[in-house]
Amino acid sequence: MDRPDSGRPEWAAPVGEGQWAVLVRAVPGARKSACEGTADGRLKVRLAAPAVDNKANKALEDFVASALGMRRNRVRIVSGHTSRLKKLIVESDVEPSWGLLGTCGK
């Protein structure tokens, strides 16, 4: 994704009215869920949940929604369900405050 002049992080881009794609590198099985910066143009997120029975995917959606201060049903994984490299769609009437994802703000 191209990084626009707006200061939006390289891992986030608008994809439609009220929708943003977020590229993530998920690292399941961590001690606690946390944002770890960026890696290869993706938001790197460590997840306390294991990569078993879709637990890490649900934890990722929960983590991103919570960090952005939105309801869980506004964040969903659209690709990479069985991979560490994922694409999420975030739905919001206004562009989310990406800086709320801690050290991964830009």
Buried (B, 14 or more C-beta within 10 A) or exposed (E): BEBEEEEBBBBBBBBEEEEBBBBBBBBBEBEEBBBBEBEEEBBBBBBBBEBEEEBBBBBBBBBBBBBBEBEEEBBBBEEBEEEBEBBBBBBBEEEBEBBBBEEBEB
